[in-house]
Structures are given as C-alpha cells and as structure tokens.
C-alpha cells in the first residue's frame, strides 16, 4: 500500500531526533545486530556462493533515491525484433545467508527494513545490504537474473530466471533518469524505460489494474530551518515500478504453474468502501461520472493538485487487507490475485529489504524442486510478514505524526488554510484537514457544527507535541 513515508534532506534538529529515538525504544526496534550476526555477515561478505553463469558483460543500471545504498534491482532494456527484452537483476541474498544460521534467524526476527526520517533499521547488516550484496555500480555481484521477453504491446512472451554474476555500470536517481529521457540524451537501455513503462501502463489499464501516484511528504532544509513539502512522483517512478510489477507477475505465474509458492494477495474492495470514496470525490469537487470506473478515475488525477492529492491519499483505504498466501502441491489459496495489480502477483524484487522475497527467488529458480529450507519455512511466512508489515505501518504513521508535531511545535495558535479531507460519520464535527503549506494532514476537532467535507477551511493549530506525536487543529 502506498505510504506517507517521510524523506529528509539534511540532518533533523535535536528535538525531532530525540522523539524518533524514543519511538524506536517504545516499539522495541533493535538498535544493532548481535555480534554473532555481524561475524557471520563478515565471513559471508568475503566468500559468497558464486553462480556458474557470468553476465557481467551486460551494462546494467539502477534507479533509486539519491542516497540509497541498498540496491536490490538493476536493469538492462533492449529491443528484440518488434518487441523488447527486459533483463532484471535482483540481489541474490541467498548467496550470503546460510539457512538456519545467525543471519537467517535475525532476518526472520526483523522481517523487513524499517524506515525512519533520520535513519533506517535494516533487515540485514549494512556490510551486506549496503555493501557486498548490494548491486552498486562498478562491482561484480551475485544476482538472480530475470530475462523477460515482451512483444510489441509489452505482453510477456517468454521468461527465464537463473543465477548469474552481474555488474552495474551506473547508479541513477529518478530525477536524473527523467531528465535524460525527456531531453533525449538517454542511451537506449534507459530511453526504453519510457517505451516499456508506458506499454505496461496501457496493459494495466486494459486489465483494470491501479497504480496510486500518492505524493510523498518530505522534510526540506531551507535557510537553516526545516519545513514539510509534498513530492509528486515523476513518470519515471511509475515506469520503474512497472518493471518490478512485471517481474512480480512473472514470478507468480511460475509459482502457480508449478503448484508451490507464496503470493501477495488483495481481495476486491467491498462496495461500501467504494461508495464512501464516491462521496469523498463529490466533496472534493472531483468529477466521477457513474460510467467511469475507479481505475479510470485514478489515472485521470493530477497529484500536483491539492484536492487530487487528498483524494489519492484516501484511495489507499481500498488497498487495506493485502496479505501473503502460501500454497503447495497444487492446492491453491481461495484468493490468488492482487486486486490493485488485477493479476496474480508476488513480492520478489526487494530481498535486501523484505524477507519473503528471498523465498520467492528460490521458488522461481527451482519451481519444481525448491530447497528444503524454503519448503520448511513456507507455512510460517504469512504471519511473519503480517507482523513485520504491521510494525512497518506503525513506524510510518508514528513518524509522520512526530515530524509534523516537531516542525509545528512553535506555531501553536497560528492560522492555516487547508482542505477538509475526511469527516467521521458518527462525529461530523471531527475529521482531518490537509494544509496547503506546510504539507500536513492532521486531526481536526473542536468545532460546534459539522465539518464541510471537501471545502477549504481556515483552521487554528491547537496542539503540536512531539512527545505525544499529536497535532490537532480546530476550525478558526
């Protein structure tokens, strides 16, 4: 589900760092790795299990946020007749992690990387996740190499997956990739990201899938102080995501064909939830004709517009209920599709940051005969991932609240302009307001009349306490 994860440019001020540190303590987030885990990581970094195939002649590149060092994926795109060939290298974590060892046990304990505004708590020691296992440029790395052939319309025509040594040539960020594509200075392997991405987006439309371009909140350093702003995704963000979705769909098909696997599933949203969104769209003055599907509406929105951004954030409520479903020996789970993807799908492209992806890679590398450790751990995965995902969601929500409180703590009593983006049905005087600036979405209460859902409203900040992670506004 798209998140409200906050990115930071610069170093957060001391009160904010203190509040985030207290949050980590409260949630029991581990501060460091045990000595035996670090020792095993150091040994593994020096001698990973080498793959037999060498694909270091392929000039892969990565696209990630500028400061990222835990690079899970590298790609190379080329033409193949009238179609395309996608080579997608995924960090081979299993080349470093011995099943049943200290690293493996710690990964099962952590489940997923946790992101805080000031730092992250990684799934694996940085020696591996940001070093020996990461697909950094100009170094040779073991990888799970997907080769996916597409026809002229972007439909999958052939899939191959195997272990191989790879070597990335360039570490790009989204803004750089977008600029090179827009100015025509991108070489073909990068320039084709637009062609393939747009083709896959058209197929997403055709099958009824949905990609939510929810703006991210950023802490931006300006003139030795900090403020919150929104960052709307670039087209390159979406094209890059389509390559990952393509691979996850290919992996799910492989698992379903061979009868054993783990899927990322999402049931169809109930009619009541969609009906509520219709009312929210009306309140936000978003035209949603009865003949237009939900997916069509989402694609018509501009995340740069405040009322569209507010509606996109509310749309994430339809993606709640996602989970993991395991199956074996052809006994398929009741739900095999992901409603937002509108197809069977699995997580397999971020093994440095998510436990389940290591299992998914092994299930695809040997679909008819996966390793014994994969089969032994399969049934416990859904609960482990659910617990880890729940903690990650708590971290994200609490971090947003703490950051907003820390940056507004000296402005209690000030007036702001914003949109009323949510009103509680049982308490119509309580809801949420999205400010124009700073980029804050917070609780709105204290009035005596029902809140005007979707209308602009002048509000007063009544509370901003980083210690309790609470920001409250009242109608002015």
Order of alpha helices (4+ residues) and beta strands (2+ residues): beta-alpha-alpha-beta-beta-beta-beta-alpha-beta-beta-beta-beta-alpha-alpha-beta-beta-alpha-beta-alpha-alpha-alpha-beta-alpha-alpha-beta-beta-beta-beta-beta
